[in-house]
Each structure stands twice: as C-alpha cells, then as structure tokens.
Amino acid sequence: MRQPSPAMTTFPRSFLAAVVKQLLRGKSLIQAILAFWITPQPVSGKPSRTPSVECSKSAAALYPRTIDDFLEEAEDLFLGPLAGNGLLELSDALKAQFRDKLQTSMACMLPSYNHQLPGGHEVGQYLALDVGGSTLRVALVELRGRDAKGRESEIVRLSSFVIDADIRNLEGMAFFDWMADRVLETICKDGEDPSRPMPMAVSWSFPIEQTSAKGGRIHGMGKGFLAAEGLMGQDLGEVIETACTSKGMNAVLKIIVNDGGATLLSQAYIHPATRFGLILGTGVNIAAHMPVSSVGKPKFGNRPAEWWDQARDVIVNTELGMFGQGVLSVTRWDRSLKQGHPRPDFQPLEQMVSGMYLGEMVRFALIEAIQTTGVFGGVVPKSLDEPYSLKAETISAIQGDTSPQSASSIDLFVSRHPSSHTPTSSDVSALRDLASFVSRRSAAIIAACLHAIWALRLEALNEEEEDYAGRERLEQESGLVRTMVAYNGSVIEHYPGYLKMLQGYVDRLVGREDRSIDLVPAKESSLLGAGVALATIDAA
C-alpha cells in the first residue's frame, strides 16, 4: 500500500494553523484559505532547519503589501496635495474662506475690543490673571520698555494654583470667590494694601461674548467647569470685581484678552512689526491685527462712538480650527477620525494640525500598516484599539530619538503599548516615518494659514479708502518688510523639527527677498500679554 508523503501528513495541521491564524487577524474564511494556498509549502520530508526563514516567507505571503509600499502611499496621501503649487493653492483657498467669514460669520473671525498695539514705551508694574483649564496664575508683570534690551518685560512675582476636580465643580460665584481668595493671598504676600485701587487684566481661556474691553457675557465653560451655573449671560468683568470686593479688595478689571490676543500683544511690545499671534498646542488659533474695514459691521455689535473714533485696526480672533471645510485634502485616516468624533465637521482644520489629533492620525495609519504589511509582527497592541491612546508626546519623542538602534523609542513604545511582539528598530522606523508625514502636513497647513491671513491683511489695507489722516498708517502697514508672528504652544515649541519645517514652508510661500514672515517665541504670553494690554489702555 502506498504511504502518504510527509508533506501530505502535515497538511491538515499546517492548513488549520494557518487558517486559524488568519481568522484571528480578522480575515474572512475565504481570505484565510486563499492566504494558505498562495503561501509556499514545504514538499521535502525533511524538517526545515531554518524555521525563521520559512516563517518570514509565509508572513510575506499573508500580507497584501510591503511596508515600503504602504509608506510610499501614506506619504503621497498626506503630502502629495501640498507638493508643487498645491500649498499656494491651499493658501489662496483659505484666504477666500477668511475673507468671507470676516464679513459674514458670527462664530469665527471675531473682532475684539483691542484696537491698539503697544508703543513699547509703556513702563510700570501690572497685575495679571491667567485663568486656564488646569491652573489659575496670578502675576505681577513689570514692563521696562523696548530700550531695556532682553529685559523688556518680566514676571516679577507669580503664584500658581492648581484647578483640580473639586475646584472645577464649584458652582457659580463659589468659583469666582475661590479666585478672589487666591488673588488676595498673592498680593498680601508682600504686604500690599488690598484696599488700594488695583487695576487688573485677565487672560480668559473660555468662551465669552465680549461686550466691552473689560467685560463680556459668560457662556458655558466646558472642560468640566460648573462656574457658569447660575451666571450664564452675566458680565464676566462685573462678576470678578464683585468677588474681589467681597474679599476686601479694591480691584478694577480693565481688560479681558484671549490667549491668541495675549500672545500677539506680548511680542508687539518687544517687536513693533508683530501683527499675528499663533497658538499651536492641544488646539490651534491665530489672532490677527486686521483693518477694521475688513470686518463686517454687524460683527462689532453696539460699540460706543469713541471706540469707532479711535479704531482703525482691531485684533481678530480667527477661531482658525473651524476653517478648511472643502479645501483640505482628506485621507481615509482623516475620515476614520471624523467617524469617531462627536462633532466631525466642527473644526476640520484643527483635526489635521493640533496636538490633540496628531497622535490619533498616526494611530489609524499605524493600525492599518500593522494589519496589511506585518510590521510590528502583525500584532496590534491592545492599547491601540482605544481612541486617542497614541499621544502626540509619544510620537514626538519617537521622531526626535537619536539613540542607537532606536533603543529609547522601543522602550517608550513598549512601556505605553505592550504587546506579545517586541518592536524592532525597523518597526519603529516605520512609525517614525508615519509621524513625520503627519507632522509635516500639519506644519504645511499652518504655513498656508499664516500666508493666507498675511496676504489678506495686505489686500485689505490696499483696498482701504485713503484719506489724508490715514495715509501715514497705510504706508507704514503696507510697507512692512518683516512681519512677526508671535507663537507659543507645546507642538510648535517642543515637537522635534516642527518650527524649522513651519518657517521653511512659510518662506517658500512668501517667495520674495523684500518681504518675510518671521516666527518669534512668546514665552509666558498669557500673563505678559495681559499686562501689556492693561499698560496700553493706561497709556492711551
């Protein structure tokens, strides 16, 4: 009787093993069987002496593409639309959206009450508050003037208080009373008399409908805060002053600024050509110093006649993240992100550029790479199934890793995303490439935004009706050779190579030797900018 060959006796076991493996990877039964049949099978009766080679051949057949093919496609999808003239075309499209929303939208391109830029000669000490999502900071800001090179502005006293869950749960006036207690605690440290008149500026990181330089209607604060309970629609400035008065302080709130406006003002005090403030961290925003004539009249509401008499330009809160619908090229990973987002089309641009979403974009692409190329051993770490589990801090550290064989990156990834497969340097290299594509796209889009708002500002100046009184201003503003963009935020400050990439894209877009847009850092801008805003009002 003829005996079956060894290959035939091992067939059922190898067949079942291969099919089960594919089913566990989420393949259909048909896909699993096809994967087995297209995998070369040993025909010799001798056991293989190089099982790793045999496994790698099998693995190669189990996946429909190589990692190199995947990375080539990913680079093309993320960056291809911005190559050649694509970046300039995006800038033009964004400029058209900016121009339209400046006239029509009540949700973005919002004019503040800040119409004056500092002259750089303001000096003195000013009390500034920065109310953020996780901290309250109370500072004494000293301004020394532009002549004090390198020491123009400084925080000379600072108290920082954590806003934990208990504080966020304080309802209504209880939160503002807590704030007032912290202000009193700070000014009393040096024996200051709280009954003396105390001008104050506030950098407020939450939504308000601003109705004056020093006030605005309170809206829901989000981020788990209950402070707006019972106070919705009331004037923020009056609420803060009332809380301070109840603690025996003679506080006079003179101005409220948002983070973008504060960033712009903090550097305008030092660099007179500063016209924009860029925030790029967890979120993104740009504040722009724009001609009043470029903003639709209804957006200003009911402002006093004296404001109109003085204002020729105004700091505009762009709410940049809301733009980009219909003009940004969307990949399948962008669509995956939107599918899991509670407001998928609310901030299309922010989803492509900010620290909140960079890691998530890489997560979607990485999971697909693992499942279709076998990188990372074909094993998706369980933690990566959780939305937003791959943080921007993680991909930032991996992209900046210079250790031999990516040892630091491997240790970091394993500690945060453990798996049955230990990553190799090749695995980490693929992840680094994906992170690079995503961060480069972010920098390119931000560059297009800066170029678009810069170009729109110049166009608006050129369109103004020139009268004798305003001729000097128009000539000065239109003739700026260098325009400064003050910046802060974790992504632009700390993501490896990001700032250099961004400046490079901006230079490419400007493309002129006689004009430039230069990025300048704005450290502690929320407090320093609030102090500058207060000093500018006092000097007027």
Secondary structure, DSSP 8 states (H G I E B T S, - for coil): -----HHHHHHHHHHHHHHHHHHHTT--HHHHHHHHHTS----SSS--S-HHHHHHHHHHHHSSS-HHHHHHHHHHHHHGGGTTTHHHHHHHHHHHHHHHHHHH-SSSSEE-S------S---EEEEEEEE-SSEEEEEEEEE--TTSTT-SEEEEEEEEEE--HHHHT--THHHHHHHHHHHHHHHHTTT--TTSEEEEEEEE-S-EEEEETTEEEE----TT--TTTTTTTSBHHHHHHHHHHHTT-EEEEEEEE-HHHHHHHHHHTT-TTEEEEEEESSSEEEEEEEEGGGS-GGGG-S--HHHHHH-SEEEEE--GGG--TTTS---HHHHHHHHT-SSTTTSTTHHHHSHHHHHHHHHHHHHHHHHHH-GGGG---GGGGSTT-S-HHHHHHHHT--SGGGHHHHHHHHHHS--SS---HHHHHHHHHHHHHHHHHHHHHHHHHHHHHHHHHHHHHHHS---TTTHHHHHHHHT-SEEEEEEESHHHHHSTTHHHHHHHHHHHHH--SS-EEEEEE-TTHHHHHHHHHHHHHHH-
